Amino acid sequence: MDGFVQSVAQVLNFSGSCVQITAHTPTVLVVSPLGLPLNEDEINNALLESYWRVHVVEETGSTQTDLSNLVRAGKAVHGNVLATEYQSAGRGRLDRKFESPPRSSLLFSFFVTTKFDAVEWGWLPLLAGQSVIRAMSELFGQKMDGRLSLKWPNDVLLNGKKVSGILSERVEGGAIIGIGLNVITPRDELGFDSATSLWIEGFQLTARDKLLIEILNSFADFFTKWENKDPALLEEYLSVSSTIGKRVRIETPNGFWFEESAVGIDASGALVMVDGTLVTVGDVVHLRQA
């Protein structure tokens, strides 16, 4: 069996220690990489000069819920990060369930406070999306050129498919940002055809530490630009947006929907439509161009 594993690993260009093979009766073998555990000490050592403090747990219901409880109890402050190898009750936007196999995704939440009023916090998930894109671009270099984009307000797309989702919630004078990024998630575990993972798209990364570090450092940079009202921030966002300039369908939580062209982002992070309508919440569907 070891020889077979090594042969498969060589074909897939993975080390044998990073491959798991699952047998499904009667004759189907599912081969996927095996993620390495997050190393809390190494991650924090790499972030010593920042305000980030990362705690890693093996399993939890939801990092978002756990961190929210810590904030309310006065046990978490600006810069606290909670990451997990597996969560059984993860939440996406609009309270949708989010779940993935252990160590196959990068799953974490962090708490930040800002000098701005809550009306402007709609930018926070946009900053997180920019951070994910920058981190992946830093790790994979030119191979990522032209492949990454942001779908307002919270989806990171790789080759047009969702590779990462973002959740933002107000808690006790601050905000908790949750990020889920499919790293080595196999296709049969994704749940829907419009999703993907780095591994599926040909980007091999079994050690997720550097990815987490890069995302947090990138967010700190974008967060500073936002608080300083740096005009370059909007330009950077628009340069990676796959929503602005497209005709889209907006589907609101109450069942209402409409179609219009998206033309910009305002100071609150709202999506600006060509008729002047501001969209602050809802699902966005990119419509095919005629």
PAVO-170249 format. One record per residue (C-alpha): x, y, z; residue number from 1. Coordinates in steps of 0.5 Angstrom, whole numbers. Each point is the difference from the previous one (the first is absolute). Layout:
<atoms>
<atom x="X" y="Y" z="Z" i="NUM"/>
...
</atoms>
This chain:
<atoms>
<atom x="0" y="0" z="0" i="1"/>
<atom x="6" y="5" z="2" i="2"/>
<atom x="3" y="-1" z="-7" i="3"/>
<atom x="-7" y="1" z="-3" i="4"/>
<atom x="-1" y="7" z="4" i="5"/>
<atom x="7" y="2" z="-2" i="6"/>
<atom x="-2" y="-1" z="-8" i="7"/>
<atom x="-6" y="4" z="1" i="8"/>
<atom x="4" y="5" z="3" i="9"/>
<atom x="5" y="1" z="-5" i="10"/>
<atom x="-5" y="0" z="-5" i="11"/>
<atom x="-4" y="6" z="3" i="12"/>
<atom x="7" y="3" z="2" i="13"/>
<atom x="-2" y="-1" z="8" i="14"/>
<atom x="5" y="-3" z="5" i="15"/>
<atom x="-3" y="-7" z="3" i="16"/>
<atom x="-1" y="3" z="7" i="17"/>
<atom x="-5" y="5" z="-3" i="18"/>
<atom x="-4" y="-4" z="-4" i="19"/>
<atom x="-7" y="-4" z="3" i="20"/>
<atom x="-3" y="-5" z="-4" i="21"/>
<atom x="-8" y="-2" z="2" i="22"/>
<atom x="-3" y="-6" z="-3" i="23"/>
<atom x="-7" y="0" z="-2" i="24"/>
<atom x="-4" y="-6" z="-1" i="25"/>
<atom x="1" y="-4" z="-5" i="26"/>
<atom x="5" y="3" z="-4" i="27"/>
<atom x="1" y="7" z="1" i="28"/>
<atom x="7" y="3" z="3" i="29"/>
<atom x="-1" y="8" z="1" i="30"/>
<atom x="7" y="3" z="1" i="31"/>
<atom x="2" y="6" z="3" i="32"/>
<atom x="5" y="4" z="4" i="33"/>
<atom x="1" y="0" z="7" i="34"/>
<atom x="0" y="7" z="3" i="35"/>
<atom x="6" y="1" z="6" i="36"/>
<atom x="-3" y="3" z="6" i="37"/>
<atom x="1" y="7" z="2" i="38"/>
<atom x="6" y="2" z="4" i="39"/>
<atom x="-3" y="5" z="5" i="40"/>
<atom x="7" y="2" z="3" i="41"/>
<atom x="3" y="1" z="-7" i="42"/>
<atom x="-5" y="4" z="-2" i="43"/>
<atom x="0" y="4" z="6" i="44"/>
<atom x="8" y="1" z="-1" i="45"/>
<atom x="-1" y="2" z="-7" i="46"/>
<atom x="-5" y="6" z="3" i="47"/>
<atom x="4" y="2" z="6" i="48"/>
<atom x="0" y="7" z="-3" i="49"/>
<atom x="-7" y="1" z="-2" i="50"/>
<atom x="-6" y="0" z="5" i="51"/>
<atom x="-3" y="-7" z="-2" i="52"/>
<atom x="0" y="-5" z="5" i="53"/>
<atom x="-2" y="-7" z="-3" i="54"/>
<atom x="-3" y="-6" z="4" i="55"/>
<atom x="-1" y="-7" z="-4" i="56"/>
<atom x="-5" y="-5" z="3" i="57"/>
<atom x="-1" y="-7" z="-3" i="58"/>
<atom x="-8" y="0" z="-1" i="59"/>
<atom x="-5" y="5" z="2" i="60"/>
<atom x="-7" y="2" z="-2" i="61"/>
<atom x="1" y="6" z="-3" i="62"/>
<atom x="6" y="5" z="1" i="63"/>
<atom x="-5" y="6" z="-2" i="64"/>
<atom x="-4" y="-2" z="6" i="65"/>
<atom x="5" y="-2" z="5" i="66"/>
<atom x="4" y="7" z="-1" i="67"/>
<atom x="-6" y="4" z="1" i="68"/>
<atom x="-1" y="-4" z="6" i="69"/>
<atom x="7" y="2" z="2" i="70"/>
<atom x="-1" y="7" z="-2" i="71"/>
<atom x="-7" y="1" z="4" i="72"/>
<atom x="4" y="-3" z="6" i="73"/>
<atom x="5" y="5" z="0" i="74"/>
<atom x="5" y="-5" z="-2" i="75"/>
<atom x="2" y="2" z="-7" i="76"/>
<atom x="3" y="7" z="-3" i="77"/>
<atom x="2" y="3" z="-6" i="78"/>
<atom x="4" y="-5" z="-4" i="79"/>
<atom x="-2" y="-7" z="3" i="80"/>
<atom x="0" y="-5" z="-5" i="81"/>
<atom x="-4" y="-7" z="1" i="82"/>
<atom x="2" y="-5" z="-5" i="83"/>
<atom x="-2" y="-8" z="0" i="84"/>
<atom x="1" y="-6" z="-4" i="85"/>
<atom x="-7" y="-2" z="0" i="86"/>
<atom x="-7" y="3" z="1" i="87"/>
<atom x="-6" y="-3" z="0" i="88"/>
<atom x="-5" y="5" z="0" i="89"/>
<atom x="4" y="6" z="-4" i="90"/>
<atom x="-5" y="6" z="-2" i="91"/>
<atom x="1" y="3" z="-7" i="92"/>
<atom x="-4" y="7" z="-1" i="93"/>
<atom x="-8" y="0" z="1" i="94"/>
<atom x="1" y="-6" z="5" i="95"/>
<atom x="2" y="-5" z="-5" i="96"/>
<atom x="4" y="-6" z="2" i="97"/>
<atom x="7" y="-1" z="-2" i="98"/>
<atom x="4" y="-7" z="1" i="99"/>
<atom x="6" y="-3" z="-2" i="100"/>
<atom x="4" y="-6" z="1" i="101"/>
<atom x="6" y="1" z="6" i="102"/>
<atom x="6" y="4" z="-3" i="103"/>
<atom x="-3" y="1" z="-7" i="104"/>
<atom x="-1" y="7" z="1" i="105"/>
<atom x="2" y="6" z="4" i="106"/>
<atom x="-5" y="2" z="5" i="107"/>
<atom x="1" y="6" z="5" i="108"/>
<atom x="-3" y="6" z="3" i="109"/>
<atom x="3" y="6" z="2" i="110"/>
<atom x="-3" y="6" z="4" i="111"/>
<atom x="2" y="7" z="-1" i="112"/>
<atom x="-2" y="7" z="2" i="113"/>
<atom x="0" y="7" z="-4" i="114"/>
<atom x="-1" y="7" z="1" i="115"/>
<atom x="-5" y="0" z="-5" i="116"/>
<atom x="-8" y="0" z="1" i="117"/>
<atom x="-3" y="-6" z="-1" i="118"/>
<atom x="-4" y="3" z="-7" i="119"/>
<atom x="7" y="-1" z="-3" i="120"/>
<atom x="2" y="-7" z="2" i="121"/>
<atom x="-3" y="-3" z="-6" i="122"/>
<atom x="7" y="1" z="-3" i="123"/>
<atom x="3" y="-5" z="5" i="124"/>
<atom x="-2" y="-7" z="-4" i="125"/>
<atom x="3" y="4" z="-6" i="126"/>
<atom x="6" y="1" z="3" i="127"/>
<atom x="0" y="-7" z="2" i="128"/>
<atom x="-1" y="-2" z="-7" i="129"/>
<atom x="6" y="4" z="-2" i="130"/>
<atom x="4" y="-3" z="5" i="131"/>
<atom x="-1" y="-7" z="-2" i="132"/>
<atom x="1" y="2" z="-8" i="133"/>
<atom x="7" y="3" z="2" i="134"/>
<atom x="2" y="-6" z="5" i="135"/>
<atom x="-1" y="-5" z="-6" i="136"/>
<atom x="3" y="4" z="-5" i="137"/>
<atom x="6" y="1" z="5" i="138"/>
<atom x="1" y="-7" z="1" i="139"/>
<atom x="-1" y="-3" z="-7" i="140"/>
<atom x="2" y="6" z="-4" i="141"/>
<atom x="-1" y="1" z="-8" i="142"/>
<atom x="-4" y="-6" z="0" i="143"/>
<atom x="-6" y="3" z="3" i="144"/>
<atom x="1" y="6" z="-5" i="145"/>
<atom x="-7" y="1" z="-3" i="146"/>
<atom x="-3" y="-6" z="4" i="147"/>
<atom x="-3" y="4" z="6" i="148"/>
<atom x="-6" y="5" z="1" i="149"/>
<atom x="-5" y="2" z="5" i="150"/>
<atom x="-7" y="-1" z="0" i="151"/>
<atom x="-4" y="6" z="4" i="152"/>
<atom x="0" y="-1" z="6" i="153"/>
<atom x="3" y="-6" z="3" i="154"/>
<atom x="2" y="-5" z="-5" i="155"/>
<atom x="7" y="-1" z="-3" i="156"/>
<atom x="0" y="-4" z="-7" i="157"/>
<atom x="6" y="-4" z="-3" i="158"/>
<atom x="-1" y="-1" z="-7" i="159"/>
<atom x="-7" y="3" z="1" i="160"/>
<atom x="-2" y="-5" z="5" i="161"/>
<atom x="-1" y="1" z="8" i="162"/>
<atom x="7" y="-2" z="3" i="163"/>
<atom x="-2" y="4" z="7" i="164"/>
<atom x="-5" y="3" z="3" i="165"/>
<atom x="-1" y="6" z="6" i="166"/>
<atom x="-4" y="1" z="5" i="167"/>
<atom x="0" y="7" z="4" i="168"/>
<atom x="-4" y="1" z="7" i="169"/>
<atom x="-1" y="6" z="5" i="170"/>
<atom x="2" y="-2" z="7" i="171"/>
<atom x="1" y="4" z="6" i="172"/>
<atom x="2" y="7" z="-3" i="173"/>
<atom x="4" y="-4" z="-6" i="174"/>
<atom x="0" y="-5" z="-5" i="175"/>
<atom x="2" y="-7" z="-1" i="176"/>
<atom x="2" y="-2" z="-7" i="177"/>
<atom x="-1" y="-8" z="-2" i="178"/>
<atom x="4" y="-3" z="-6" i="179"/>
<atom x="0" y="-7" z="-3" i="180"/>
<atom x="4" y="-1" z="-5" i="181"/>
<atom x="0" y="-7" z="-4" i="182"/>
<atom x="8" y="-2" z="0" i="183"/>
<atom x="0" y="-8" z="-2" i="184"/>
<atom x="-8" y="-1" z="1" i="185"/>
<atom x="-2" y="-6" z="-6" i="186"/>
<atom x="-5" y="2" z="-5" i="187"/>
<atom x="-5" y="-5" z="3" i="188"/>
<atom x="0" y="4" z="7" i="189"/>
<atom x="-1" y="6" z="-3" i="190"/>
<atom x="-8" y="0" z="0" i="191"/>
<atom x="-1" y="4" z="-6" i="192"/>
<atom x="3" y="0" z="-7" i="193"/>
<atom x="2" y="8" z="0" i="194"/>
<atom x="5" y="-1" z="6" i="195"/>
<atom x="7" y="-3" z="-1" i="196"/>
<atom x="6" y="0" z="4" i="197"/>
<atom x="8" y="1" z="-1" i="198"/>
<atom x="1" y="-7" z="-1" i="199"/>
<atom x="-5" y="-1" z="-5" i="200"/>
<atom x="2" y="6" z="-4" i="201"/>
<atom x="8" y="-3" z="0" i="202"/>
<atom x="2" y="4" z="6" i="203"/>
<atom x="4" y="-5" z="5" i="204"/>
<atom x="0" y="3" z="7" i="205"/>
<atom x="0" y="-5" z="6" i="206"/>
<atom x="3" y="5" z="5" i="207"/>
<atom x="-5" y="5" z="1" i="208"/>
<atom x="4" y="4" z="5" i="209"/>
<atom x="3" y="5" z="-5" i="210"/>
<atom x="-7" y="1" z="-3" i="211"/>
<atom x="-3" y="2" z="7" i="212"/>
<atom x="6" y="5" z="1" i="213"/>
<atom x="0" y="3" z="-6" i="214"/>
<atom x="-8" y="1" z="0" i="215"/>
<atom x="1" y="3" z="7" i="216"/>
<atom x="6" y="5" z="-2" i="217"/>
<atom x="-4" y="2" z="-6" i="218"/>
<atom x="-6" y="2" z="4" i="219"/>
<atom x="4" y="4" z="5" i="220"/>
<atom x="3" y="4" z="-6" i="221"/>
<atom x="-7" y="1" z="-4" i="222"/>
<atom x="-3" y="1" z="7" i="223"/>
<atom x="5" y="6" z="1" i="224"/>
<atom x="-2" y="3" z="-7" i="225"/>
<atom x="-7" y="0" z="2" i="226"/>
<atom x="1" y="3" z="6" i="227"/>
<atom x="4" y="5" z="-3" i="228"/>
<atom x="-5" y="1" z="-6" i="229"/>
<atom x="5" y="-1" z="-5" i="230"/>
<atom x="-3" y="1" z="-7" i="231"/>
<atom x="4" y="-6" z="-3" i="232"/>
<atom x="-4" y="-5" z="4" i="233"/>
<atom x="-6" y="1" z="-4" i="234"/>
<atom x="4" y="0" z="-7" i="235"/>
<atom x="4" y="-7" z="3" i="236"/>
<atom x="-7" y="-3" z="1" i="237"/>
<atom x="-3" y="2" z="-6" i="238"/>
<atom x="6" y="-3" z="-4" i="239"/>
<atom x="-2" y="-7" z="3" i="240"/>
<atom x="-7" y="1" z="0" i="241"/>
<atom x="-4" y="-5" z="-5" i="242"/>
<atom x="-7" y="3" z="2" i="243"/>
<atom x="1" y="8" z="-2" i="244"/>
<atom x="-2" y="1" z="-7" i="245"/>
<atom x="-4" y="-6" z="0" i="246"/>
<atom x="-8" y="-1" z="-1" i="247"/>
<atom x="-2" y="-4" z="6" i="248"/>
<atom x="-6" y="-2" z="4" i="249"/>
<atom x="0" y="2" z="7" i="250"/>
<atom x="-4" y="-5" z="4" i="251"/>
<atom x="-2" y="2" z="7" i="252"/>
<atom x="-1" y="-4" z="7" i="253"/>
<atom x="-8" y="2" z="-1" i="254"/>
<atom x="-1" y="-3" z="-6" i="255"/>
<atom x="1" y="6" z="-5" i="256"/>
<atom x="4" y="0" z="-6" i="257"/>
<atom x="2" y="5" z="-5" i="258"/>
<atom x="5" y="1" z="-6" i="259"/>
<atom x="4" y="6" z="-1" i="260"/>
<atom x="7" y="2" z="-2" i="261"/>
<atom x="5" y="0" z="6" i="262"/>
<atom x="5" y="7" z="-1" i="263"/>
<atom x="4" y="1" z="6" i="264"/>
<atom x="1" y="-1" z="8" i="265"/>
<atom x="-2" y="6" z="5" i="266"/>
<atom x="3" y="2" z="6" i="267"/>
<atom x="-4" y="-5" z="4" i="268"/>
<atom x="2" y="-6" z="-4" i="269"/>
<atom x="-7" y="0" z="-4" i="270"/>
<atom x="-1" y="-2" z="-7" i="271"/>
<atom x="-2" y="6" z="-4" i="272"/>
<atom x="-4" y="-2" z="-6" i="273"/>
<atom x="-1" y="4" z="-6" i="274"/>
<atom x="-7" y="3" z="2" i="275"/>
<atom x="3" y="3" z="6" i="276"/>
<atom x="-2" y="-6" z="5" i="277"/>
<atom x="4" y="-2" z="5" i="278"/>
<atom x="0" y="-7" z="2" i="279"/>
<atom x="3" y="-2" z="7" i="280"/>
<atom x="-2" y="-7" z="1" i="281"/>
<atom x="-2" y="-6" z="-5" i="282"/>
<atom x="2" y="-5" z="-5" i="283"/>
<atom x="3" y="2" z="-6" i="284"/>
<atom x="0" y="-4" z="-6" i="285"/>
<atom x="4" y="2" z="-6" i="286"/>
<atom x="-4" y="0" z="-7" i="287"/>
<atom x="2" y="-3" z="-6" i="288"/>
<atom x="2" y="6" z="-5" i="289"/>
<atom x="-5" y="1" z="-6" i="290"/>
</atoms>
